[in-house]
Amino acid sequence: MATVLSVSGSPSATSRTARLLRHLDTQLADRGHTVVPLDVRTLPADALLRADFGHQALAGALDLFAAADGVVIGTPVYKAAYSGLLKSLLDLLPQYALTGKTVLPLATGGSTAHVLAIDYALRPVLSSMGAAHITQGWFVLDRHLTVSADGTLTVDAAAAEALGTVVDSFATALENRAPVALHG
């Protein structure tokens, strides 16, 4: 099966976005994939902002992208775009860091006014980075995600069904991917 890098671009430690990703990670792992979570907020801010490629944490993050067969990118939507934290990481990746990879973009937000952020803000960047296949992304309204006192995430039934379809499509694309010949 595939190795999936699950990237949360949320700056918040109690983020619904990160919790949603960890919820979906379980679904992918149940299908036999190896899932590696990466919360961008845990990378050193100074190293990110200074593009310190020699920093061990950044080098490790770059290695995670290189080793992944598929990447799930999750972000909260701020001002109709993906988070600045996610942008700071994407800006550090090599131009074609997603070559040969299957990518699933996900976003969370408080208003349906931001639904198109995936297609107009995130998808073009992922495409320019060489993603072999960007599956149908999904936007989840914050009100469809409930976090209990113990931190457990509950996704309402309608959103859970739609997310299940999106995750199944991503997993199927991973399972059917052809090996990529890289030319050097």
C-alpha positions as CSV (number, residue, x, y, z in Angstrom):
1,M,0.0,0.0,0.0
2,A,0.9,3.7,-0.1
3,T,2.6,6.1,2.3
4,V,0.4,9.1,2.9
5,L,1.7,12.4,4.3
6,S,-1.2,14.1,6.2
7,V,-0.3,17.8,6.5
8,S,-2.2,20.2,8.7
9,G,-1.7,23.9,7.9
10,S,-3.6,25.1,10.9
11,P,-1.7,27.3,13.4
12,S,-4.0,26.2,16.3
13,A,-3.2,23.3,18.6
14,T,-6.9,22.7,19.1
15,S,-7.7,23.0,15.4
16,R,-10.8,21.4,13.9
17,T,-8.7,21.1,10.7
18,A,-6.0,19.0,12.4
19,R,-8.6,16.9,14.2
20,L,-10.4,16.3,10.9
21,L,-7.2,15.2,9.3
22,R,-6.4,12.8,12.1
23,H,-9.9,11.4,11.8
24,L,-9.3,10.8,8.1
25,D,-5.9,9.4,8.8
26,T,-7.6,6.5,10.6
27,Q,-9.8,5.8,7.6
28,L,-6.8,5.7,5.3
29,A,-4.8,3.5,7.8
30,D,-7.8,1.1,8.0
31,R,-7.5,0.7,4.2
32,G,-3.9,-0.5,4.7
33,H,-2.0,2.8,4.0
34,T,0.8,4.0,6.2
35,V,-0.1,7.5,7.3
36,V,2.4,10.0,8.6
37,P,0.9,13.2,10.2
38,L,2.7,16.5,9.9
39,D,1.4,19.5,11.8
40,V,3.2,22.5,10.2
41,R,2.7,24.5,13.5
42,T,5.2,22.2,15.2
43,L,8.0,23.2,12.9
44,P,10.2,26.0,14.2
45,A,8.7,29.4,13.1
46,D,12.1,31.0,12.8
47,A,13.4,28.2,10.5
48,L,10.2,28.4,8.4
49,L,10.4,32.2,8.0
50,R,14.1,32.3,7.3
51,A,13.9,29.4,4.9
52,D,16.6,27.7,7.0
53,F,17.1,24.5,4.9
54,G,19.9,23.4,7.2
55,H,17.5,23.1,10.1
56,Q,16.9,19.5,11.1
57,A,13.1,19.9,11.5
58,L,12.7,21.5,8.0
59,A,15.0,18.9,6.4
60,G,12.9,16.2,8.0
61,A,9.7,17.7,6.7
62,L,11.1,17.9,3.2
63,D,12.1,14.2,3.5
64,L,8.6,13.3,4.5
65,F,7.2,14.9,1.3
66,A,9.9,13.1,-0.8
67,A,9.0,9.7,0.7
68,A,5.2,10.1,0.4
69,D,3.2,8.4,-2.4
70,G,0.2,10.6,-1.5
71,V,-0.4,13.8,0.4
72,V,-3.5,15.1,2.2
73,I,-3.3,18.9,2.6
74,G,-5.7,20.3,5.2
75,T,-6.1,24.0,5.9
76,P,-8.4,26.4,7.6
77,V,-9.6,29.1,5.2
78,Y,-8.7,32.6,6.1
79,K,-9.7,35.6,3.9
80,A,-10.7,33.1,1.1
81,A,-7.3,31.4,1.0
82,Y,-5.3,28.7,2.7
83,S,-3.4,29.6,5.9
84,G,-0.2,31.6,5.8
85,L,1.4,28.8,7.9
86,L,0.8,26.3,5.1
87,K,2.0,28.8,2.5
88,S,5.3,29.2,4.4
89,L,5.9,25.4,4.1
90,L,4.8,25.1,0.5
91,D,7.1,28.0,-0.4
92,L,10.1,26.0,1.0
93,L,9.4,22.9,-1.0
94,P,11.2,22.3,-4.2
95,Q,9.3,23.5,-7.3
96,Y,8.2,19.9,-8.3
97,A,7.9,18.4,-4.8
98,L,4.6,16.8,-5.6
99,T,5.7,15.2,-8.9
100,G,4.2,11.7,-9.1
101,K,2.1,12.1,-6.0
102,T,-1.7,11.9,-5.5
103,V,-3.0,14.8,-3.5
104,L,-6.2,15.4,-1.6
105,P,-6.9,19.0,-0.7
106,L,-9.2,19.7,2.3
107,A,-10.3,22.9,3.9
108,T,-12.4,24.0,6.9
109,G,-14.1,27.3,7.5
110,G,-17.0,29.1,9.1
111,S,-18.9,30.1,6.0
112,T,-19.9,28.7,2.6
113,A,-18.5,31.9,1.2
114,H,-15.1,30.2,1.3
115,V,-16.1,26.9,-0.4
116,L,-14.1,27.9,-3.6
117,A,-10.9,28.5,-1.7
118,I,-9.7,25.0,-2.6
119,D,-10.2,25.4,-6.4
120,Y,-9.1,29.0,-6.6
121,A,-6.3,29.3,-4.0
122,L,-4.9,25.8,-3.2
123,R,-5.4,23.6,-6.3
124,P,-3.3,25.9,-8.6
125,V,-0.4,25.8,-6.2
126,L,-0.5,22.0,-5.8
127,S,-0.8,21.7,-9.6
128,S,2.2,23.9,-10.2
129,M,4.2,21.7,-7.8
130,G,3.7,18.8,-10.2
131,A,1.1,16.7,-8.5
132,A,0.3,13.7,-10.7
133,H,-3.3,13.6,-9.6
134,I,-5.2,16.1,-7.5
135,T,-8.4,14.3,-6.4
136,Q,-11.7,16.1,-5.7
137,G,-11.1,18.3,-2.6
138,W,-13.6,19.0,0.1
139,F,-14.6,22.0,2.2
140,V,-16.2,21.3,5.6
141,L,-18.0,23.9,7.6
142,D,-16.9,24.3,11.2
143,R,-20.5,23.8,12.4
144,H,-20.3,20.2,10.9
145,L,-17.4,19.4,13.2
146,T,-18.0,19.0,17.0
147,V,-15.2,18.5,19.4
148,S,-16.2,17.0,22.8
149,A,-14.5,17.8,26.1
150,D,-12.2,14.9,25.7
151,G,-11.0,16.1,22.3
152,T,-12.9,13.5,20.3
153,L,-14.1,14.8,16.9
154,T,-17.6,14.1,15.7
155,V,-18.5,14.8,12.0
156,D,-22.2,15.3,11.3
157,A,-23.8,12.6,9.2
158,A,-24.0,14.6,5.9
159,A,-20.5,15.8,6.1
160,A,-19.2,12.4,7.1
161,E,-20.8,10.8,4.1
162,A,-19.4,13.3,1.7
163,L,-15.9,13.0,3.3
164,G,-16.1,9.2,3.1
165,T,-16.7,9.5,-0.7
166,V,-13.8,11.9,-1.0
167,V,-11.4,9.7,1.0
168,D,-12.5,6.6,-0.9
169,S,-11.7,8.4,-4.2
170,F,-8.3,9.4,-2.9
171,A,-7.5,5.9,-1.6
172,T,-8.6,4.3,-4.8
173,A,-6.4,6.8,-6.8
174,L,-3.5,5.9,-4.6
175,E,-4.1,2.2,-5.0
176,N,-4.3,2.5,-8.8
177,R,-1.4,4.8,-9.3
178,A,1.2,3.9,-11.9
179,P,4.9,4.1,-11.0
180,V,6.4,7.4,-11.9
181,A,9.6,7.5,-14.0
182,L,11.7,10.5,-12.9
183,H,14.2,11.9,-15.3
184,G,17.3,13.4,-13.9
